[in-house]
Amino acid sequence: MKKMTAVLITLLLSGCSLFITGAYLGKDWPGRDVDALIDHWGEPNEVIVSDGGEKEVIYKIFSDTCTYTFYVDSADVITDYDYESTWLGTCKPIG
C-alpha cells in the first residue's frame, strides 16, 4: 500500500509541471540584450520593427501553441514580454 501511495504522489507531482505559467520562460529576459535572447532561443519566427527602432521579437514554440513576444527598445534591450497560449493557458518550459 505504501508503494502504491508513493507512486501516486510521484505521478501527481510530476504532472504539476503542466501548470507552470507561460511567464516562466520570459521572466528573466527584461533588461537583457536581445542578442542574448536570440543566442539562447535561436532565430525568432518574426521581428516587427517600428519607425522609432523599437522591435517586437516573436517566437512560436511547442507546435505554435505558445507565442512569446519580447518588446525591445531602440538600444536592443528587452523592456517587457508577453505570451499567449492556445493549450490549457500554459506553456511548459523547455527541458
C-alpha positions in Angstrom: 0.0 0.0 0.0 2.8 2.4 0.9 4.5 1.7 -2.5 1.2 2.5 -4.3 0.8 5.7 -2.4 4.3 6.8 -3.2 3.8 6.0 -6.9 0.6 8.0 -7.0 2.2 11.0 -5.2 5.1 10.9 -7.7 2.8 10.9 -10.6 0.7 13.7 -9.2 3.7 15.9 -8.6 5.3 15.3 -12.0 2.0 16.3 -13.6 2.2 19.7 -11.9 4.7 20.9 -14.5 1.7 21.2 -16.8 0.5 24.1 -14.7 3.7 26.3 -14.9 2.5 29.5 -16.4 3.9 30.9 -19.6 5.5 33.7 -17.6 8.2 31.1 -16.6 10.1 31.3 -19.9 10.0 35.1 -20.2 10.6 36.4 -16.7 14.4 36.6 -16.8 14.7 38.5 -20.1 13.7 42.1 -19.4 16.8 44.3 -19.0 18.9 41.9 -21.2 20.2 42.5 -24.7 18.1 41.0 -27.4 21.1 39.3 -29.0 21.4 37.2 -25.8 17.8 36.0 -26.3 18.5 35.1 -29.9 21.7 33.2 -29.0 19.7 31.3 -26.4 16.4 30.7 -28.2 17.5 30.8 -31.8 16.2 32.8 -34.7 12.7 34.3 -33.9 9.7 33.4 -36.1 9.1 37.1 -36.8 10.6 40.5 -35.9 8.5 43.7 -36.3 10.4 47.0 -36.3 8.7 50.3 -35.6 9.6 53.6 -37.2 11.3 54.6 -33.9 13.5 51.5 -34.0 11.7 49.5 -31.3 11.1 45.8 -32.0 8.7 43.0 -31.3 10.6 39.8 -31.4 8.2 36.9 -31.7 8.7 33.2 -31.0 6.2 30.5 -31.6 7.0 27.3 -29.7 5.5 23.9 -28.9 3.9 23.4 -32.3 2.7 27.1 -32.3 0.7 26.6 -29.1 2.7 29.2 -27.3 3.6 32.6 -28.7 6.2 34.8 -26.9 6.5 38.4 -27.9 9.5 40.3 -26.5 9.5 44.1 -26.6 12.8 45.6 -27.4 13.8 49.3 -27.3 15.9 51.1 -29.9 19.1 50.2 -27.9 18.3 46.5 -28.4 17.4 46.0 -24.7 14.4 43.9 -23.8 11.9 46.0 -21.9 9.0 43.6 -21.5 7.4 40.4 -22.8 4.0 38.8 -23.3 2.9 35.4 -24.1 -0.2 33.7 -25.4 -1.1 30.1 -25.1 -3.7 28.1 -27.1 -3.4 25.0 -24.9 -4.7 25.0 -21.3 -3.4 28.5 -20.9 0.1 27.2 -20.0 3.4 26.9 -21.7 5.6 24.2 -20.4 9.3 25.1 -20.0 11.8 23.6 -22.4 14.0 20.8 -20.9 
